[in-house]
Amino acid sequence: MVGNVQTAEFGAFNGSNGKIDQERRKKERQLTVFRLAKIVSGTAEGWGFIKNISGSGVMIEIHPSFEMGDTATVALTDDVALTGSIRWRKDALVGMQFQNEINVNELLASLRVHNKYQLSRLPRVHMRQAIVFRIGSTLVKAEICDISPAGIRIDADYLCEVGNQLTLVVPQLGDITGTVRWQKGSEIGIKFHKRVSVPQITDWLANFYTTETKPESGRGVELG
């Protein structure tokens, strides 16, 4: 959810258009917004915290090892995403300029309405990672399709029932217990009993993208 919103002077973007840009930034207002978002840049996907946002850009805190390309997409929910160009980076902080000017107040108002009247889930990161899960005394091989701190979608040659309790054994992330919420063909949707901490899963995901074979390009952002 959007929280702790306050106004502040705009100063995050260091463009190169000289005095005109500097004057424009002095006049522009930005909002400090602490919100988890999905970041997609090139073939890599991960999560970052939006630190502040204005009509022309956003500042994001993301894992230092996450490789940002020239452009990126910031998905706030499954169906709300912003695209822009990376203008600067300093350690974990990244400044992105939007391709098109946005109305920040309307954006935040739409997110509040979405969260109030609909069940909104955190955007999930797409990946392919081999895992196993235990259900009763059975050990089953599976593959991660996508994951968020609250849940996961896996692919497995195993018939589950809604409500089944299981334990996922994820390399470098440990054992995670969850409940089967749905199954369609070989794909199974699981809700975690306890959310994985954002720092833990962000570190794990950053390690995956720097040490494992990267996924095929073109997977893009799922926005609906």
Biotite code that builds the C-alpha atoms (Angstrom):
import biotite.structure as struc

atoms = struc.array([
    struc.Atom([0.000, 0.000, 0.000], chain_id="A", res_id=1, res_name="MET", atom_name="CA", element="C"),
    struc.Atom([1.020, 3.633, -0.356], chain_id="A", res_id=2, res_name="VAL", atom_name="CA", element="C"),
    struc.Atom([2.066, 5.108, 2.964], chain_id="A", res_id=3, res_name="GLY", atom_name="CA", element="C"),
    struc.Atom([3.930, 7.962, 4.628], chain_id="A", res_id=4, res_name="ASN", atom_name="CA", element="C"),
    struc.Atom([3.306, 10.355, 1.752], chain_id="A", res_id=5, res_name="VAL", atom_name="CA", element="C"),
    struc.Atom([4.708, 13.850, 2.086], chain_id="A", res_id=6, res_name="GLN", atom_name="CA", element="C"),
    struc.Atom([5.825, 16.635, -0.219], chain_id="A", res_id=7, res_name="THR", atom_name="CA", element="C"),
    struc.Atom([9.453, 17.476, -0.813], chain_id="A", res_id=8, res_name="ALA", atom_name="CA", element="C"),
    struc.Atom([11.536, 19.549, -3.193], chain_id="A", res_id=9, res_name="GLU", atom_name="CA", element="C"),
    struc.Atom([12.418, 17.718, -6.390], chain_id="A", res_id=10, res_name="PHE", atom_name="CA", element="C"),
    struc.Atom([16.136, 17.015, -6.635], chain_id="A", res_id=11, res_name="GLY", atom_name="CA", element="C"),
    struc.Atom([16.658, 13.384, -7.574], chain_id="A", res_id=12, res_name="ALA", atom_name="CA", element="C"),
    struc.Atom([17.324, 13.721, -11.296], chain_id="A", res_id=13, res_name="PHE", atom_name="CA", element="C"),
    struc.Atom([20.587, 15.069, -12.642], chain_id="A", res_id=14, res_name="ASN", atom_name="CA", element="C"),
    struc.Atom([19.760, 15.643, -16.294], chain_id="A", res_id=15, res_name="GLY", atom_name="CA", element="C"),
    struc.Atom([22.123, 17.341, -18.703], chain_id="A", res_id=16, res_name="SER", atom_name="CA", element="C"),
    struc.Atom([19.857, 19.979, -20.258], chain_id="A", res_id=17, res_name="ASN", atom_name="CA", element="C"),
    struc.Atom([21.445, 22.870, -18.385], chain_id="A", res_id=18, res_name="GLY", atom_name="CA", element="C"),
    struc.Atom([19.876, 25.830, -16.658], chain_id="A", res_id=19, res_name="LYS", atom_name="CA", element="C"),
    struc.Atom([16.344, 25.275, -18.013], chain_id="A", res_id=20, res_name="ILE", atom_name="CA", element="C"),
    struc.Atom([16.186, 21.774, -16.531], chain_id="A", res_id=21, res_name="ASP", atom_name="CA", element="C"),
    struc.Atom([17.569, 23.024, -13.219], chain_id="A", res_id=22, res_name="GLN", atom_name="CA", element="C"),
    struc.Atom([14.905, 25.718, -12.979], chain_id="A", res_id=23, res_name="GLU", atom_name="CA", element="C"),
    struc.Atom([12.185, 23.227, -13.877], chain_id="A", res_id=24, res_name="ARG", atom_name="CA", element="C"),
    struc.Atom([13.351, 20.821, -11.181], chain_id="A", res_id=25, res_name="ARG", atom_name="CA", element="C"),
    struc.Atom([13.399, 23.567, -8.576], chain_id="A", res_id=26, res_name="LYS", atom_name="CA", element="C"),
    struc.Atom([9.728, 24.252, -9.261], chain_id="A", res_id=27, res_name="LYS", atom_name="CA", element="C"),
    struc.Atom([8.666, 20.626, -9.466], chain_id="A", res_id=28, res_name="GLU", atom_name="CA", element="C"),
    struc.Atom([7.232, 18.865, -6.451], chain_id="A", res_id=29, res_name="ARG", atom_name="CA", element="C"),
    struc.Atom([7.781, 15.244, -5.580], chain_id="A", res_id=30, res_name="GLN", atom_name="CA", element="C"),
    struc.Atom([6.182, 12.847, -3.128], chain_id="A", res_id=31, res_name="LEU", atom_name="CA", element="C"),
    struc.Atom([8.066, 10.630, -0.741], chain_id="A", res_id=32, res_name="THR", atom_name="CA", element="C"),
    struc.Atom([6.371, 7.234, -1.141], chain_id="A", res_id=33, res_name="VAL", atom_name="CA", element="C"),
    struc.Atom([7.553, 4.021, 0.482], chain_id="A", res_id=34, res_name="PHE", atom_name="CA", element="C"),
    struc.Atom([6.183, 1.288, -1.759], chain_id="A", res_id=35, res_name="ARG", atom_name="CA", element="C"),
    struc.Atom([7.477, -2.067, -2.951], chain_id="A", res_id=36, res_name="LEU", atom_name="CA", element="C"),
    struc.Atom([7.481, -2.381, -6.752], chain_id="A", res_id=37, res_name="ALA", atom_name="CA", element="C"),
    struc.Atom([8.608, -4.879, -9.359], chain_id="A", res_id=38, res_name="LYS", atom_name="CA", element="C"),
    struc.Atom([11.541, -3.680, -11.471], chain_id="A", res_id=39, res_name="ILE", atom_name="CA", element="C"),
    struc.Atom([12.185, -5.063, -14.962], chain_id="A", res_id=40, res_name="VAL", atom_name="CA", element="C"),
    struc.Atom([15.306, -4.048, -16.877], chain_id="A", res_id=41, res_name="SER", atom_name="CA", element="C"),
    struc.Atom([16.652, -6.062, -19.790], chain_id="A", res_id=42, res_name="GLY", atom_name="CA", element="C"),
    struc.Atom([16.292, -9.740, -18.905], chain_id="A", res_id=43, res_name="THR", atom_name="CA", element="C"),
    struc.Atom([16.456, -9.186, -15.138], chain_id="A", res_id=44, res_name="ALA", atom_name="CA", element="C"),
    struc.Atom([13.479, -8.829, -12.801], chain_id="A", res_id=45, res_name="GLU", atom_name="CA", element="C"),
    struc.Atom([13.477, -7.945, -9.128], chain_id="A", res_id=46, res_name="GLY", atom_name="CA", element="C"),
    struc.Atom([11.924, -5.771, -6.451], chain_id="A", res_id=47, res_name="TRP", atom_name="CA", element="C"),
    struc.Atom([12.791, -2.300, -5.330], chain_id="A", res_id=48, res_name="GLY", atom_name="CA", element="C"),
    struc.Atom([11.430, 0.304, -2.953], chain_id="A", res_id=49, res_name="PHE", atom_name="CA", element="C"),
    struc.Atom([10.104, 3.502, -4.465], chain_id="A", res_id=50, res_name="ILE", atom_name="CA", element="C"),
    struc.Atom([11.609, 6.296, -2.372], chain_id="A", res_id=51, res_name="LYS", atom_name="CA", element="C"),
    struc.Atom([10.037, 9.265, -4.124], chain_id="A", res_id=52, res_name="ASN", atom_name="CA", element="C"),
    struc.Atom([8.084, 10.054, -7.275], chain_id="A", res_id=53, res_name="ILE", atom_name="CA", element="C"),
    struc.Atom([7.186, 13.121, -9.329], chain_id="A", res_id=54, res_name="SER", atom_name="CA", element="C"),
    struc.Atom([5.405, 13.737, -12.611], chain_id="A", res_id=55, res_name="GLY", atom_name="CA", element="C"),
    struc.Atom([8.603, 13.212, -14.574], chain_id="A", res_id=56, res_name="SER", atom_name="CA", element="C"),
    struc.Atom([10.449, 10.472, -12.705], chain_id="A", res_id=57, res_name="GLY", atom_name="CA", element="C"),
    struc.Atom([11.074, 8.236, -9.742], chain_id="A", res_id=58, res_name="VAL", atom_name="CA", element="C"),
    struc.Atom([13.885, 7.307, -7.365], chain_id="A", res_id=59, res_name="MET", atom_name="CA", element="C"),
    struc.Atom([14.131, 3.620, -6.467], chain_id="A", res_id=60, res_name="ILE", atom_name="CA", element="C"),
    struc.Atom([16.205, 1.679, -3.958], chain_id="A", res_id=61, res_name="GLU", atom_name="CA", element="C"),
    struc.Atom([17.201, -1.704, -5.398], chain_id="A", res_id=62, res_name="ILE", atom_name="CA", element="C"),
    struc.Atom([19.806, -4.350, -4.654], chain_id="A", res_id=63, res_name="HIS", atom_name="CA", element="C"),
    struc.Atom([23.277, -2.995, -5.625], chain_id="A", res_id=64, res_name="PRO", atom_name="CA", element="C"),
    struc.Atom([24.067, -6.077, -7.755], chain_id="A", res_id=65, res_name="SER", atom_name="CA", element="C"),
    struc.Atom([20.888, -5.728, -9.818], chain_id="A", res_id=66, res_name="PHE", atom_name="CA", element="C"),
    struc.Atom([22.026, -4.784, -13.329], chain_id="A", res_id=67, res_name="GLU", atom_name="CA", element="C"),
    struc.Atom([20.016, -1.876, -14.712], chain_id="A", res_id=68, res_name="MET", atom_name="CA", element="C"),
    struc.Atom([19.922, -1.296, -18.461], chain_id="A", res_id=69, res_name="GLY", atom_name="CA", element="C"),
    struc.Atom([19.199, 1.961, -20.274], chain_id="A", res_id=70, res_name="ASP", atom_name="CA", element="C"),
    struc.Atom([15.471, 1.619, -19.641], chain_id="A", res_id=71, res_name="THR", atom_name="CA", element="C"),
    struc.Atom([13.325, -0.008, -16.977], chain_id="A", res_id=72, res_name="ALA", atom_name="CA", element="C"),
    struc.Atom([9.708, -0.698, -16.065], chain_id="A", res_id=73, res_name="THR", atom_name="CA", element="C"),
    struc.Atom([8.367, -0.177, -12.550], chain_id="A", res_id=74, res_name="VAL", atom_name="CA", element="C"),
    struc.Atom([5.260, -2.291, -11.892], chain_id="A", res_id=75, res_name="ALA", atom_name="CA", element="C"),
    struc.Atom([3.267, -0.976, -8.928], chain_id="A", res_id=76, res_name="LEU", atom_name="CA", element="C"),
    struc.Atom([0.548, -3.624, -9.197], chain_id="A", res_id=77, res_name="THR", atom_name="CA", element="C"),
    struc.Atom([-0.291, -6.359, -11.686], chain_id="A", res_id=78, res_name="ASP", atom_name="CA", element="C"),
    struc.Atom([-1.924, -3.791, -13.989], chain_id="A", res_id=79, res_name="ASP", atom_name="CA", element="C"),
    struc.Atom([-0.163, -0.495, -13.226], chain_id="A", res_id=80, res_name="VAL", atom_name="CA", element="C"),
    struc.Atom([3.351, 0.015, -14.613], chain_id="A", res_id=81, res_name="ALA", atom_name="CA", element="C"),
    struc.Atom([5.601, 2.979, -15.470], chain_id="A", res_id=82, res_name="LEU", atom_name="CA", element="C"),
    struc.Atom([8.407, 2.920, -18.032], chain_id="A", res_id=83, res_name="THR", atom_name="CA", element="C"),
    struc.Atom([11.375, 5.248, -18.273], chain_id="A", res_id=84, res_name="GLY", atom_name="CA", element="C"),
    struc.Atom([15.066, 5.840, -18.889], chain_id="A", res_id=85, res_name="SER", atom_name="CA", element="C"),
    struc.Atom([17.765, 5.338, -16.266], chain_id="A", res_id=86, res_name="ILE", atom_name="CA", element="C"),
    struc.Atom([19.430, 8.725, -15.703], chain_id="A", res_id=87, res_name="ARG", atom_name="CA", element="C"),
    struc.Atom([21.756, 7.949, -12.805], chain_id="A", res_id=88, res_name="TRP", atom_name="CA", element="C"),
    struc.Atom([22.728, 5.335, -10.237], chain_id="A", res_id=89, res_name="ARG", atom_name="CA", element="C"),
    struc.Atom([24.593, 5.555, -6.947], chain_id="A", res_id=90, res_name="LYS", atom_name="CA", element="C"),
    struc.Atom([25.018, 2.271, -5.058], chain_id="A", res_id=91, res_name="ASP", atom_name="CA", element="C"),
    struc.Atom([21.483, 1.018, -4.352], chain_id="A", res_id=92, res_name="ALA", atom_name="CA", element="C"),
    struc.Atom([19.702, 4.201, -5.485], chain_id="A", res_id=93, res_name="LEU", atom_name="CA", element="C"),
    struc.Atom([18.536, 4.609, -9.079], chain_id="A", res_id=94, res_name="VAL", atom_name="CA", element="C"),
    struc.Atom([16.986, 7.642, -10.771], chain_id="A", res_id=95, res_name="GLY", atom_name="CA", element="C"),
    struc.Atom([14.562, 6.992, -13.638], chain_id="A", res_id=96, res_name="MET", atom_name="CA", element="C"),
    struc.Atom([12.925, 9.563, -15.921], chain_id="A", res_id=97, res_name="GLN", atom_name="CA", element="C"),
    struc.Atom([9.500, 8.638, -17.322], chain_id="A", res_id=98, res_name="PHE", atom_name="CA", element="C"),
    struc.Atom([8.906, 8.492, -21.055], chain_id="A", res_id=99, res_name="GLN", atom_name="CA", element="C"),
    struc.Atom([5.717, 10.478, -20.550], chain_id="A", res_id=100, res_name="ASN", atom_name="CA", element="C"),
    struc.Atom([4.701, 12.937, -17.833], chain_id="A", res_id=101, res_name="GLU", atom_name="CA", element="C"),
    struc.Atom([2.280, 11.444, -15.295], chain_id="A", res_id=102, res_name="ILE", atom_name="CA", element="C"),
    struc.Atom([-0.239, 12.879, -12.851], chain_id="A", res_id=103, res_name="ASN", atom_name="CA", element="C"),
    struc.Atom([1.101, 11.617, -9.517], chain_id="A", res_id=104, res_name="VAL", atom_name="CA", element="C"),
    struc.Atom([-2.004, 12.473, -7.481], chain_id="A", res_id=105, res_name="ASN", atom_name="CA", element="C"),
    struc.Atom([-4.264, 10.577, -9.898], chain_id="A", res_id=106, res_name="GLU", atom_name="CA", element="C"),
    struc.Atom([-1.859, 7.621, -9.896], chain_id="A", res_id=107, res_name="LEU", atom_name="CA", element="C"),
    struc.Atom([-1.751, 7.348, -6.106], chain_id="A", res_id=108, res_name="LEU", atom_name="CA", element="C"),
    struc.Atom([-5.523, 7.838, -5.852], chain_id="A", res_id=109, res_name="ALA", atom_name="CA", element="C"),
    struc.Atom([-6.094, 4.971, -8.319], chain_id="A", res_id=110, res_name="SER", atom_name="CA", element="C"),
    struc.Atom([-3.830, 2.697, -6.258], chain_id="A", res_id=111, res_name="LEU", atom_name="CA", element="C"),
    struc.Atom([-5.739, 3.505, -3.070], chain_id="A", res_id=112, res_name="ARG", atom_name="CA", element="C"),
    struc.Atom([-9.054, 2.709, -4.757], chain_id="A", res_id=113, res_name="VAL", atom_name="CA", element="C"),
    struc.Atom([-7.617, -0.526, -6.177], chain_id="A", res_id=114, res_name="HIS", atom_name="CA", element="C"),
    struc.Atom([-6.353, -1.604, -2.763], chain_id="A", res_id=115, res_name="ASN", atom_name="CA", element="C"),
    struc.Atom([-9.614, -0.675, -1.016], chain_id="A", res_id=116, res_name="LYS", atom_name="CA", element="C"),
    struc.Atom([-12.051, -2.495, -3.255], chain_id="A", res_id=117, res_name="TYR", atom_name="CA", element="C"),
    struc.Atom([-9.992, -5.295, -4.772], chain_id="A", res_id=118, res_name="GLN", atom_name="CA", element="C"),
    struc.Atom([-7.619, -7.978, -3.565], chain_id="A", res_id=119, res_name="LEU", atom_name="CA", element="C"),
    struc.Atom([-4.292, -6.673, -4.874], chain_id="A", res_id=120, res_name="SER", atom_name="CA", element="C"),
    struc.Atom([-1.230, -8.878, -4.938], chain_id="A", res_id=121, res_name="ARG", atom_name="CA", element="C"),
    struc.Atom([2.374, -7.815, -5.189], chain_id="A", res_id=122, res_name="LEU", atom_name="CA", element="C"),
    struc.Atom([3.688, -8.087, -8.757], chain_id="A", res_id=123, res_name="PRO", atom_name="CA", element="C"),
    struc.Atom([5.476, -11.391, -9.172], chain_id="A", res_id=124, res_name="ARG", atom_name="CA", element="C"),
    struc.Atom([8.924, -11.880, -10.639], chain_id="A", res_id=125, res_name="VAL", atom_name="CA", element="C"),
    struc.Atom([9.181, -14.405, -13.480], chain_id="A", res_id=126, res_name="HIS", atom_name="CA", element="C"),
    struc.Atom([12.003, -16.906, -13.344], chain_id="A", res_id=127, res_name="MET", atom_name="CA", element="C"),
    struc.Atom([12.839, -20.556, -13.957], chain_id="A", res_id=128, res_name="ARG", atom_name="CA", element="C"),
    struc.Atom([14.433, -22.316, -10.995], chain_id="A", res_id=129, res_name="GLN", atom_name="CA", element="C"),
    struc.Atom([14.388, -26.019, -10.148], chain_id="A", res_id=130, res_name="ALA", atom_name="CA", element="C"),
    struc.Atom([13.068, -26.835, -6.658], chain_id="A", res_id=131, res_name="ILE", atom_name="CA", element="C"),
    struc.Atom([11.352, -29.688, -4.826], chain_id="A", res_id=132, res_name="VAL", atom_name="CA", element="C"),
    struc.Atom([8.406, -29.713, -2.462], chain_id="A", res_id=133, res_name="PHE", atom_name="CA", element="C"),
    struc.Atom([7.222, -32.086, 0.233], chain_id="A", res_id=134, res_name="ARG", atom_name="CA", element="C"),
    struc.Atom([3.562, -32.967, 0.510], chain_id="A", res_id=135, res_name="ILE", atom_name="CA", element="C"),
    struc.Atom([2.945, -35.518, 3.225], chain_id="A", res_id=136, res_name="GLY", atom_name="CA", element="C"),
    struc.Atom([5.673, -38.142, 2.816], chain_id="A", res_id=137, res_name="SER", atom_name="CA", element="C"),
    struc.Atom([6.050, -37.481, -0.925], chain_id="A", res_id=138, res_name="THR", atom_name="CA", element="C"),
    struc.Atom([8.928, -35.478, -2.422], chain_id="A", res_id=139, res_name="LEU", atom_name="CA", element="C"),
    struc.Atom([8.106, -33.881, -5.787], chain_id="A", res_id=140, res_name="VAL", atom_name="CA", element="C"),
    struc.Atom([10.344, -32.147, -8.338], chain_id="A", res_id=141, res_name="LYS", atom_name="CA", element="C"),
    struc.Atom([9.062, -28.781, -9.564], chain_id="A", res_id=142, res_name="ALA", atom_name="CA", element="C"),
    struc.Atom([10.102, -25.547, -11.228], chain_id="A", res_id=143, res_name="GLU", atom_name="CA", element="C"),
    struc.Atom([9.379, -21.984, -10.159], chain_id="A", res_id=144, res_name="ILE", atom_name="CA", element="C"),
    struc.Atom([7.362, -19.976, -12.723], chain_id="A", res_id=145, res_name="CYS", atom_name="CA", element="C"),
    struc.Atom([7.039, -16.770, -10.715], chain_id="A", res_id=146, res_name="ASP", atom_name="CA", element="C"),
    struc.Atom([7.412, -15.677, -7.106], chain_id="A", res_id=147, res_name="ILE", atom_name="CA", element="C"),
    struc.Atom([6.645, -12.824, -4.723], chain_id="A", res_id=148, res_name="SER", atom_name="CA", element="C"),
    struc.Atom([7.151, -12.421, -0.972], chain_id="A", res_id=149, res_name="PRO", atom_name="CA", element="C"),
    struc.Atom([3.579, -13.682, -0.474], chain_id="A", res_id=150, res_name="ALA", atom_name="CA", element="C"),
    struc.Atom([3.290, -16.595, -2.879], chain_id="A", res_id=151, res_name="GLY", atom_name="CA", element="C"),
    struc.Atom([4.577, -18.628, -5.780], chain_id="A", res_id=152, res_name="ILE", atom_name="CA", element="C"),
    struc.Atom([3.490, -20.335, -8.999], chain_id="A", res_id=153, res_name="ARG", atom_name="CA", element="C"),
    struc.Atom([5.213, -23.601, -9.796], chain_id="A", res_id=154, res_name="ILE", atom_name="CA", element="C"),
    struc.Atom([5.123, -26.211, -12.544], chain_id="A", res_id=155, res_name="ASP", atom_name="CA", element="C"),
    struc.Atom([5.028, -29.835, -11.385], chain_id="A", res_id=156, res_name="ALA", atom_name="CA", element="C"),
    struc.Atom([3.856, -33.212, -12.633], chain_id="A", res_id=157, res_name="ASP", atom_name="CA", element="C"),
    struc.Atom([1.731, -33.813, -9.556], chain_id="A", res_id=158, res_name="TYR", atom_name="CA", element="C"),
    struc.Atom([-1.984, -33.533, -8.831], chain_id="A", res_id=159, res_name="LEU", atom_name="CA", element="C"),
    struc.Atom([-2.743, -31.400, -5.772], chain_id="A", res_id=160, res_name="CYS", atom_name="CA", element="C"),
    struc.Atom([-5.998, -30.424, -4.145], chain_id="A", res_id=161, res_name="GLU", atom_name="CA", element="C"),
    struc.Atom([-6.962, -26.919, -3.089], chain_id="A", res_id=162, res_name="VAL", atom_name="CA", element="C"),
    struc.Atom([-6.111, -26.582, 0.587], chain_id="A", res_id=163, res_name="GLY", atom_name="CA", element="C"),
    struc.Atom([-3.196, -29.043, 0.540], chain_id="A", res_id=164, res_name="ASN", atom_name="CA", element="C"),
    struc.Atom([-0.364, -28.024, 2.855], chain_id="A", res_id=165, res_name="GLN", atom_name="CA", element="C"),
    struc.Atom([3.161, -28.409, 1.533], chain_id="A", res_id=166, res_name="LEU", atom_name="CA", element="C"),
    struc.Atom([6.759, -27.361, 2.103], chain_id="A", res_id=167, res_name="THR", atom_name="CA", element="C"),
    struc.Atom([8.829, -25.876, -0.707], chain_id="A", res_id=168, res_name="LEU", atom_name="CA", element="C"),
    struc.Atom([12.570, -26.532, -0.610], chain_id="A", res_id=169, res_name="VAL", atom_name="CA", element="C"),
    struc.Atom([14.148, -23.579, -2.442], chain_id="A", res_id=170, res_name="VAL", atom_name="CA", element="C"),
    struc.Atom([17.939, -23.460, -2.924], chain_id="A", res_id=171, res_name="PRO", atom_name="CA", element="C"),
    struc.Atom([19.534, -20.621, -0.924], chain_id="A", res_id=172, res_name="GLN", atom_name="CA", element="C"),
    struc.Atom([16.098, -19.529, 0.334], chain_id="A", res_id=173, res_name="LEU", atom_name="CA", element="C"),
    struc.Atom([15.312, -22.467, 2.602], chain_id="A", res_id=174, res_name="GLY", atom_name="CA", element="C"),
    struc.Atom([12.094, -24.302, 3.445], chain_id="A", res_id=175, res_name="ASP", atom_name="CA", element="C"),
    struc.Atom([8.865, -22.351, 2.924], chain_id="A", res_id=176, res_name="ILE", atom_name="CA", element="C"),
    struc.Atom([5.465, -23.702, 3.949], chain_id="A", res_id=177, res_name="THR", atom_name="CA", element="C"),
    struc.Atom([2.329, -22.837, 2.035], chain_id="A", res_id=178, res_name="GLY", atom_name="CA", element="C"),
    struc.Atom([-1.201, -23.762, 1.010], chain_id="A", res_id=179, res_name="THR", atom_name="CA", element="C"),
    struc.Atom([-2.336, -24.742, -2.489], chain_id="A", res_id=180, res_name="VAL", atom_name="CA", element="C"),
    struc.Atom([-4.802, -22.112, -3.728], chain_id="A", res_id=181, res_name="ARG", atom_name="CA", element="C"),
    struc.Atom([-5.367, -23.441, -7.256], chain_id="A", res_id=182, res_name="TRP", atom_name="CA", element="C"),
    struc.Atom([-4.084, -25.835, -9.901], chain_id="A", res_id=183, res_name="GLN", atom_name="CA", element="C"),
    struc.Atom([-4.479, -25.571, -13.683], chain_id="A", res_id=184, res_name="LYS", atom_name="CA", element="C"),
    struc.Atom([-2.844, -28.372, -15.616], chain_id="A", res_id=185, res_name="GLY", atom_name="CA", element="C"),
    struc.Atom([0.674, -28.736, -14.248], chain_id="A", res_id=186, res_name="SER", atom_name="CA", element="C"),
    struc.Atom([0.756, -25.198, -12.816], chain_id="A", res_id=187, res_name="GLU", atom_name="CA", element="C"),
    struc.Atom([0.076, -24.779, -9.086], chain_id="A", res_id=188, res_name="ILE", atom_name="CA", element="C"),
    struc.Atom([-0.553, -21.539, -7.213], chain_id="A", res_id=189, res_name="GLY", atom_name="CA", element="C"),
    struc.Atom([0.634, -21.509, -3.590], chain_id="A", res_id=190, res_name="ILE", atom_name="CA", element="C"),
    struc.Atom([0.169, -18.909, -0.864], chain_id="A", res_id=191, res_name="LYS", atom_name="CA", element="C"),
    struc.Atom([2.941, -18.793, 1.732], chain_id="A", res_id=192, res_name="PHE", atom_name="CA", element="C"),
    struc.Atom([1.924, -19.226, 5.370], chain_id="A", res_id=193, res_name="HIS", atom_name="CA", element="C"),
    struc.Atom([4.353, -16.440, 6.244], chain_id="A", res_id=194, res_name="LYS", atom_name="CA", element="C"),
    struc.Atom([5.624, -13.802, 3.862], chain_id="A", res_id=195, res_name="ARG", atom_name="CA", element="C"),
    struc.Atom([9.280, -14.067, 2.973], chain_id="A", res_id=196, res_name="VAL", atom_name="CA", element="C"),
    struc.Atom([11.091, -10.924, 4.103], chain_id="A", res_id=197, res_name="SER", atom_name="CA", element="C"),
    struc.Atom([11.733, -8.484, 1.274], chain_id="A", res_id=198, res_name="VAL", atom_name="CA", element="C"),
    struc.Atom([15.505, -8.150, 2.002], chain_id="A", res_id=199, res_name="PRO", atom_name="CA", element="C"),
    struc.Atom([15.885, -11.942, 2.061], chain_id="A", res_id=200, res_name="GLN", atom_name="CA", element="C"),
    struc.Atom([14.083, -12.601, -1.190], chain_id="A", res_id=201, res_name="ILE", atom_name="CA", element="C"),
    struc.Atom([15.675, -9.572, -2.898], chain_id="A", res_id=202, res_name="THR", atom_name="CA", element="C"),
    struc.Atom([19.183, -10.773, -2.005], chain_id="A", res_id=203, res_name="ASP", atom_name="CA", element="C"),
    struc.Atom([18.296, -14.277, -3.190], chain_id="A", res_id=204, res_name="TRP", atom_name="CA", element="C"),
    struc.Atom([16.900, -12.999, -6.483], chain_id="A", res_id=205, res_name="LEU", atom_name="CA", element="C"),
    struc.Atom([19.893, -10.722, -7.104], chain_id="A", res_id=206, res_name="ALA", atom_name="CA", element="C"),
    struc.Atom([22.189, -13.714, -6.563], chain_id="A", res_id=207, res_name="ASN", atom_name="CA", element="C"),
    struc.Atom([20.100, -15.779, -8.994], chain_id="A", res_id=208, res_name="PHE", atom_name="CA", element="C"),
    struc.Atom([20.479, -13.223, -11.781], chain_id="A", res_id=209, res_name="TYR", atom_name="CA", element="C"),
    struc.Atom([24.223, -12.801, -11.240], chain_id="A", res_id=210, res_name="THR", atom_name="CA", element="C"),
    struc.Atom([25.216, -16.472, -10.860], chain_id="A", res_id=211, res_name="THR", atom_name="CA", element="C"),
    struc.Atom([22.662, -18.521, -12.795], chain_id="A", res_id=212, res_name="GLU", atom_name="CA", element="C"),
    struc.Atom([21.799, -18.689, -16.482], chain_id="A", res_id=213, res_name="THR", atom_name="CA", element="C"),
    struc.Atom([19.534, -15.759, -17.246], chain_id="A", res_id=214, res_name="LYS", atom_name="CA", element="C"),
    struc.Atom([15.987, -16.484, -18.470], chain_id="A", res_id=215, res_name="PRO", atom_name="CA", element="C"),
    struc.Atom([14.944, -16.083, -22.062], chain_id="A", res_id=216, res_name="GLU", atom_name="CA", element="C"),
    struc.Atom([14.353, -12.502, -23.161], chain_id="A", res_id=217, res_name="SER", atom_name="CA", element="C"),
    struc.Atom([10.842, -11.367, -23.940], chain_id="A", res_id=218, res_name="GLY", atom_name="CA", element="C"),
    struc.Atom([9.135, -12.608, -20.787], chain_id="A", res_id=219, res_name="ARG", atom_name="CA", element="C"),
    struc.Atom([8.216, -8.997, -20.007], chain_id="A", res_id=220, res_name="GLY", atom_name="CA", element="C"),
    struc.Atom([5.925, -7.683, -17.298], chain_id="A", res_id=221, res_name="VAL", atom_name="CA", element="C"),
    struc.Atom([2.698, -9.462, -16.516], chain_id="A", res_id=222, res_name="GLU", atom_name="CA", element="C"),
    struc.Atom([0.167, -6.661, -16.085], chain_id="A", res_id=223, res_name="LEU", atom_name="CA", element="C"),
    struc.Atom([-3.128, -8.434, -15.870], chain_id="A", res_id=224, res_name="GLY", atom_name="CA", element="C"),
])
